[in-house]
Amino acid sequence: MNTPRIMLVAGEASGDQHAADLVRELRSRVPEAICFGLGGEMMASSGVEVVYNLVSHAVIGFAEAVRKLGDFFKILQVAGNLLQQRHPDVLVLTDLPDLNFRIAAKAKALGIPVVYYISPQVWAWRRGRVKTLKRLVDKMIVIFPFEEPIYQKAGVPVAFVGHPLLDIVKTESDPNQTRHRFLNGSAGPLIALVPGSRSQEIETMLPIMLQAGLNLRRKFNRIRFFLPLAKTVSRRRVETILAESGLAVEIVTKEPYAARAAADLAIVSSGTATLETAILGIPMLIGYRMHVLSYILARIFVKLPYFGLANLVAGEKIAPEFLQNDFNSRTVAEAACRLLTDSQAAENQRRSWIRVRERLGGAGAAGRAAEEVLKFVRKEH
């Protein structure tokens, strides 16, 4: 086998992480593999030659994306040039459907096999995209159990490998020691604020969480708060928002999972963070706000009973959800107060998160995904 050339495209913090872990598994099997593409710092740290940093250009929703159309076409051009000039053995795409579908089309025109790792959310909206994927993709690698039958029914080659978060979300140290350090003799409770990994989420979600925290402080005078800081957001900006709020919140940059596992409750922005919190077994409430135009479009096109990923995997609303105007300091504080004072409700959540872990599959998802990718390098597909 000649030296494999693998091109990858991933954007946003979670996609960057999953692609990086995939590359490590690929290299553990084929150390000489040459990996290049578009991604972020985590991909670069795994040995990928990152030609364009997509993570720094991540946006939320349609209205926000319109403002960055110039970047969009520039990214397409960069990707097209890479495909033509370096002609990889396989192209691995991660999430980002609006961009990746176009990159996939360029690859197919050049006869380059396309593997899609981390499926677009066709189960949420625009199910017609499955037909597009059937035309553009040689293999779907999916991480949710409910995704596999969707592609099987449509005749798209698919493999369910389990969720990679099961390998990522592990407590770095004893959560009890972390809890003791946070509380420093206080009775608690201890609350994790998890506003998201994008700058837009920090601006939109964090002030509401902080105001809810001020409301909770009136009811629990020994309450403590902390915020696990995503690497993709500005610490200086977060510190400014915290200072303006008047609420004491400790910023956590080390051992974020041990910190969250020490919490009595997490207030979480909808997205991957809800699954992380469920894997850690922590009671939570989920909220989200977006640009009003994006929200209107979501109401029209998204047909889901719940918007929190943890609840979707559970198949029922385990964690309370608050969307758009319902996500405000009053409703969040009231829901948090109920979970902090009703021990049975909190325990019910913890038990439900055990079932969610089981449904996400076993450890080793990235390794199984690497084997699927290497089939195209070895021409075994």
ChimeraX attribute file (.defattr): number of C-alpha atoms within 10 A of each C-alpha:
attribute: neighborCount
match mode: 1-to-1
recipient: residues
	/A:1	6
	/A:2	9
	/A:3	12
	/A:4	19
	/A:5	17
	/A:6	24
	/A:7	25
	/A:8	27
	/A:9	29
	/A:10	29
	/A:11	24
	/A:12	22
	/A:13	23
	/A:14	19
	/A:15	23
	/A:16	26
	/A:17	22
	/A:18	22
	/A:19	27
	/A:20	25
	/A:21	23
	/A:22	25
	/A:23	26
	/A:24	20
	/A:25	21
	/A:26	23
	/A:27	17
	/A:28	13
	/A:29	14
	/A:30	14
	/A:31	12
	/A:32	13
	/A:33	19
	/A:34	17
	/A:35	21
	/A:36	23
	/A:37	26
	/A:38	25
	/A:39	29
	/A:40	29
	/A:41	19
	/A:42	20
	/A:43	29
	/A:44	19
	/A:45	12
	/A:46	18
	/A:47	16
	/A:48	25
	/A:49	18
	/A:50	21
	/A:51	15
	/A:52	18
	/A:53	21
	/A:54	22
	/A:55	21
	/A:56	17
	/A:57	15
	/A:58	20
	/A:59	19
	/A:60	14
	/A:61	16
	/A:62	14
	/A:63	16
	/A:64	16
	/A:65	16
	/A:66	11
	/A:67	11
	/A:68	13
	/A:69	11
	/A:70	10
	/A:71	13
	/A:72	16
	/A:73	12
	/A:74	12
	/A:75	18
	/A:76	16
	/A:77	13
	/A:78	15
	/A:79	24
	/A:80	19
	/A:81	13
	/A:82	18
	/A:83	21
	/A:84	13
	/A:85	8
	/A:86	12
	/A:87	18
	/A:88	22
	/A:89	21
	/A:90	24
	/A:91	26
	/A:92	25
	/A:93	30
	/A:94	24
	/A:95	21
	/A:96	18
	/A:97	18
	/A:98	10
	/A:99	17
	/A:100	20
	/A:101	19
	/A:102	14
	/A:103	23
	/A:104	26
	/A:105	19
	/A:106	19
	/A:107	24
	/A:108	16
	/A:109	9
	/A:110	13
	/A:111	12
	/A:112	20
	/A:113	20
	/A:114	25
	/A:115	25
	/A:116	27
	/A:117	29
	/A:118	22
	/A:119	20
	/A:120	22
	/A:121	16
	/A:122	16
	/A:123	16
	/A:124	15
	/A:125	15
	/A:126	13
	/A:127	13
	/A:128	9
	/A:129	16
	/A:130	20
	/A:131	13
	/A:132	12
	/A:133	24
	/A:134	16
	/A:135	13
	/A:136	22
	/A:137	24
	/A:138	19
	/A:139	22
	/A:140	26
	/A:141	27
	/A:142	23
	/A:143	23
	/A:144	18
	/A:145	17
	/A:146	15
	/A:147	20
	/A:148	20
	/A:149	13
	/A:150	16
	/A:151	20
	/A:152	12
	/A:153	8
	/A:154	12
	/A:155	12
	/A:156	20
	/A:157	16
	/A:158	21
	/A:159	20
	/A:160	20
	/A:161	25
	/A:162	23
	/A:163	24
	/A:164	24
	/A:165	22
	/A:166	20
	/A:167	13
	/A:168	15
	/A:169	16
	/A:170	16
	/A:171	16
	/A:172	12
	/A:173	13
	/A:174	12
	/A:175	18
	/A:176	14
	/A:177	12
	/A:178	18
	/A:179	20
	/A:180	14
	/A:181	12
	/A:182	19
	/A:183	16
	/A:184	11
	/A:185	9
	/A:186	14
	/A:187	13
	/A:188	19
	/A:189	17
	/A:190	22
	/A:191	24
	/A:192	25
	/A:193	25
	/A:194	26
	/A:195	29
	/A:196	26
	/A:197	23
	/A:198	21
	/A:199	20
	/A:200	18
	/A:201	20
	/A:202	20
	/A:203	15
	/A:204	16
	/A:205	23
	/A:206	23
	/A:207	20
	/A:208	22
	/A:209	24
	/A:210	23
	/A:211	19
	/A:212	21
	/A:213	27
	/A:214	18
	/A:215	17
	/A:216	19
	/A:217	16
	/A:218	10
	/A:219	11
	/A:220	16
	/A:221	12
	/A:222	14
	/A:223	18
	/A:224	23
	/A:225	23
	/A:226	20
	/A:227	22
	/A:228	21
	/A:229	21
	/A:230	18
	/A:231	12
	/A:232	17
	/A:233	17
	/A:234	14
	/A:235	14
	/A:236	9
	/A:237	13
	/A:238	19
	/A:239	14
	/A:240	10
	/A:241	17
	/A:242	18
	/A:243	12
	/A:244	11
	/A:245	17
	/A:246	11
	/A:247	17
	/A:248	15
	/A:249	19
	/A:250	17
	/A:251	17
	/A:252	15
	/A:253	13
	/A:254	11
	/A:255	15
	/A:256	20
	/A:257	20
	/A:258	21
	/A:259	28
	/A:260	29
	/A:261	26
	/A:262	23
	/A:263	25
	/A:264	18
	/A:265	24
	/A:266	24
	/A:267	25
	/A:268	25
	/A:269	26
	/A:270	23
	/A:271	18
	/A:272	17
	/A:273	20
	/A:274	25
	/A:275	25
	/A:276	22
	/A:277	24
	/A:278	26
	/A:279	23
	/A:280	22
	/A:281	20
	/A:282	23
	/A:283	28
	/A:284	27
	/A:285	21
	/A:286	26
	/A:287	27
	/A:288	23
	/A:289	20
	/A:290	20
	/A:291	15
	/A:292	12
	/A:293	13
	/A:294	17
	/A:295	18
	/A:296	11
	/A:297	13
	/A:298	16
	/A:299	11
	/A:300	10
	/A:301	12
	/A:302	16
	/A:303	13
	/A:304	12
	/A:305	12
	/A:306	18
	/A:307	20
	/A:308	29
	/A:309	18
	/A:310	28
	/A:311	23
	/A:312	18
	/A:313	20
	/A:314	20
	/A:315	12
	/A:316	12
	/A:317	16
	/A:318	21
	/A:319	25
	/A:320	17
	/A:321	22
	/A:322	21
	/A:323	16
	/A:324	13
	/A:325	11
	/A:326	14
	/A:327	18
	/A:328	20
	/A:329	18
	/A:330	17
	/A:331	14
	/A:332	25
	/A:333	22
	/A:334	14
	/A:335	17
	/A:336	23
	/A:337	16
	/A:338	12
	/A:339	21
	/A:340	19
	/A:341	10
	/A:342	11
	/A:343	10
	/A:344	11
	/A:345	15
	/A:346	19
	/A:347	15
	/A:348	13
	/A:349	19
	/A:350	19
	/A:351	14
	/A:352	19
	/A:353	26
	/A:354	15
	/A:355	14
	/A:356	20
	/A:357	22
	/A:358	12
	/A:359	16
	/A:360	24
	/A:361	18
	/A:362	14
	/A:363	16
	/A:364	17
	/A:365	25
	/A:366	26
	/A:367	20
	/A:368	19
	/A:369	27
	/A:370	22
	/A:371	15
	/A:372	21
	/A:373	25
	/A:374	19
	/A:375	12
	/A:376	21
	/A:377	21
	/A:378	12
	/A:379	9
	/A:380	8
	/A:381	11
